[in-house]
Amino acid sequence: MKPFKSILTQHMEDFIEYRAQLGYSGKMVIYSLKIFDQYVVEKKASQSSFTPLFFIKFRSDLKQENRSINLIVRLIKIFFNFLVRKDVIRENPLQDITGLPENNIVPFIFSPEETNLLLNTLINLMRTTQAFYLNDFGAYLAFLMMARCGLRTSETRYLLIKNYRSEERTIYIEKTKFKKDRLIPIPNVVANEINNFLSVRRLYFDEDKNPLLLIKKDQTGFSRSSLDQRFKRALKHLHFNQIRRTVGATNFCAPTHHSLRHSFAVNTLKRIKQQGESPQSALPVLAVYMGHKEYKYTTRYLRVLDAGHRRLLYDFSITMDGKR
């Protein structure tokens, strides 16, 4: 079934194909175009309807945070630039529409001690019976790689056995978020646990043809939702019940498994500073290790010094917000 139903259906499909040829991920583009496509259908819009006022009204009808709204509108603007290049329209009706003001985002940061505590809790929650052990071990290993190597959740889920090199203690990560490959060294503790997992895995299957490194007893990979459930269970066990909260113009994020990646970066930069070296100078190297397209994306981790600094920001914001 085709995802689009408006008069722009063919153009949207052409645009998605064009973006795919350039190497861009289509997930967010498709999501944004679906929202706009539905709006066009609901308003029974024709091509003459696409005026700046139409898009301002569309934007005001979106029930999301400003950051998400800006991303949707920005992708639709790119789509209409595509239509201009195709000579479908003469000019882009969104060209003069500026973005909405966005809240600052302060991610949740685990201290090194909290990271250790979380990982130990995940170990303690592992079930030792044959029916569950491989599944629980694989999930724990995914979180371990996020925490100790700064991997994205998707990178742990799609990591291949062939891309783990035990002799070198490295993993090769193929084209992920920014379509970049990278070969990174991993700590001994991660390499040892991968070796242990592979040994356990061989005991489960007479014939193992799944190329993924982390699989469950049914020989399927881990879904994001299943990792979410396990992570939340560990947080609940630790009484880490902090929720996402907006204070003034700042969003303080709740802990998620992506927080382990943020924490890896922040704690690495803090450790470099404690060693008397410049965190700024280390950013290009850290950017390559974490798979950022440009190291300017890595500079975001300099906004929060550590978990303690994050808590001070949160407590201060709560206090000031209560005085208004």
N, C-alpha and C positions, 0 to 999 in steps of 0.2 A: 504494500500500500504506500502510495506516495505521501511524503510528509507535508506537502504544500497544496493549497486548494484555491489560492487567489489568482488574479490576472497576472501576477508576477511569477507564477510557478516555474515556467521554463527558464526565465532569467535567473531565478534563484538556484535552480539545478545547475545551470551553466556556471554560475559564480562559485558554487561549491566545488565543482570539478576543476575550475581554474585555480582556486586556492590549493586544492590537493596537488595539482601539478607543480605548484611552487614549493610544496613541502610543508604547508601549514596544516595543523590539526583542524578537523572540521567540526569537532564537538560543540564548541561555544558558538561558532558561526551558525550551525544548524539550529541550536537552541534559540538564538536571537532572532533568526529569520522566521522560525515557527511562531514566535510570539507576534512578530510584525505581520506575518501572513494571516494569522487568525484575526488580528485587528482590522486588516484590510477587508477581510470577508465580512466581519461584523458590521463595519461601516458602509459596506457596499461601495467601496471606493473605486474610482476609475483613475486613469493616469492623470487626468486634469485635477484630481483631488490632492495630488502630492505637492502641497504648498508648505512653506515654513510653518504656518499656523497649524496645519494638519499634524505635523511632527511634534510641535510643542504640546498639542493636545494629547497625542499618543504618549509622550513622555510623562505628562502629568497623570495619566491614567494607570501607569505602571505602579504596582504596589510592592516596591522593593526598596532597599537602601540605595542612596544616591550613587554609591560606588558601583553597584550592579547595574543601575539604570544607565550610568555614563558608559559602561562597557557595551551594553546592548545598543545604545544609540550610536556609539562610535563604530561598531561593526556594520550597522545599517548604513551609516554614512559612507563607509568603504564600499559597500554594495552599490550605492547610488553613484559613486565615482566610477565603478565598473560599468554602470549603465551609460554614463556620459561617454566613456571611451568606446563603447559599442554603438554610439550615436542613437541610442534609444531615447534619450532625453538630452536637452541642450545644456542644462546646468543643474548642479546638485542642490536641491532645496534645503539640504541640511548644512550647507557649507558655512553659514554664519551662526549656527546654533552652538553656543558654548556649553561646556559641561556644568553640571550642578556642583555646588560646594560639597566636598567629601569629608567625612569624619576621619580623624587619624586612627590608624589601626595599631594597637599594641598587642603583639602575640603573647601567648602564655609561654613562659620560660621555666623549664625544669633546672634546678641547680644540679651540679654533679652528684650530690648526695641523694637528691630526689630521683634522679635518673637511675642510680644504683638500686634504690628502694623499689622503684617501679619494676625494674627488670627482675629483681629477686622475687617480687610478688607474682610476676608472671610464671616464674619457675615453680613457686610453691603451689600455684593453681593448676599446674599441669597434672593431668590424670595419668596414672601409670598403667592402666589396663590396656590391652592390645587394641581395643576398639577405638580408643581416643588418643593414645600416646603420640602417634605420628602427626595427627592433626595439631595437637597442642604444641608439640616440639616445633613444627613448621611455623606456626603463628609466632611463637616466642622468637624464633630466628629472624623473622621479618622485622619485628620490633628491635631486636638487637642490632641489625644492620642500619636501621634508621637512627638509632641512638649513638652507635659507635662509628658509623661511616657517613652519616648525614644523607642517606639515600631517601629518595621520594618513595611514597607508598607504592606507586605504580612500578617503580624500578625493582622493588623487592618481589612484587607479584609476577613480573615477567622476566626475571633473571633466568638465564639458561644454564644448565649444568656445564655445557661446553665453555661457558664464559667465566667459569671459576677455575683458576690455576693454582692448585694446592702447593706446588713446589715453590712458586714465586710469592704465594700469599697475595694474590691480586684478583680482582674481578673486572671484567670488561663489560661496560654498560653501553648498549647500542641505542641509537637514536631514540631519545625519550622526549621530554617536553620541548626542548629547543632543537630537536633533530640533530643532536650532537652525540658523538661517540667519545668515551673516555675510559682509560685504563687506570684504576686506582689501587694503591696498596691498602691492605686491610690489617687491622690489629690481630695479634696472635689469638686473642680470645675469640674473635669472629671466625678466623680460619679453623680453629680447633672445633668450634661448634658446628660449622658446616661439615667438616669431616665426620663428626659424630652423627649428624643427621643423615648423611649419605650412607653410613654404616647401618643405621637403623632402617633406612629405606630399603636397603638390599634384603633385609630380613622379611619384609612385607610382601614383596612381589617376585614371583618366579619369572615373569616377563614384564619388564618396565620399559615402556616406549615413550613415556612423556618426557619431552625435552626440558620442561620447566624444572628449576632447581627445587622450589618449594611446592610440594603437592600434598594432598590429603590421602587418606586410606582408599578413597574411591578413585584415586589417580586423577583428580581434577585439581586445578589451582585454587588459590584463595581469592574470594571476592572482597571488595572493599567493605561491604556491609558486615561480613563475618569478622574481619579484623576490627571494625568499629565496635562490635559487640564484645569482643574479648578485651579490648582496650578499656571500654567503659566498666566492665566487670572488675578489672584490676583497680581502676580509679575509685570505684565504690568501695572496694575492699580496703583501700588506703584512706578513705574518707576525703578524697580530693573532689569535693562537690561544688567547686567554683563554676558559676554559670557565666555565659557571655553577658556583659553589662555595658551599657552606654552611659557615660558620664560627660555631660556637656557635649563637646565636639570630638570625643574620643571613645572608640570602641575597644574595650578590654576583652580579648578573646578567651573563651573557655579552653581548657586543655584538650587537644586532639592528638592523634598519633603523628600528625605533621609537626606538632610542637616539638617532637623529638629531633627533627631535622633543624628547626630553628634553634633549639637548645644546643645542639652540636656546634653550630656556627658561632653562637654567642659565647659559649664556654671555651671554644678554641681560641677566639680572639682575646678573651680575658686571660687565658693561660699564656698567650704570646706576650701580652702586656706585662704580666707578672714576671716574665723572664727577662724584662728590660728591653724588649724589642718593640718595634712599631706595628700595631695592628693594621694601620693604613697600608704599610708596605707589604703585609701578608695577604691583602685582599685579592690581588691577581691570582696567587697560587690557590687560595681557598676557593675562588670562583671556578677555576678549572676543576678542582677536586669535586665540587658540588654540582658541576654541569651547568653553570650559568652561562648564558649567551655572552653577556658582557659583565665585567666586574662591578659596574655601577649597580647592578641588582644585588650584589653581595653587600654593598655599603648600607643597605637597609638594616643589616644586623648590628650596625654601630649605634642605632638609635636607642637600644636597650643594653646597658652595660652588663647586667647579669640578672638572675632571678630576684635577688634582693632589691635591685634598682627598680625592677618592674613592680614589685610589691609596694615600694615607696610611692611610685607614680600612682598606683591604684588607690592607696590609702589617702594620698594627698588630694586626688581628684574627688574621691567620695566626700572628704571633709569640706572642700571648697564648694562642691555642688550642694551640700546641705546648708551652707551659709547664704545661699542665694535667696 
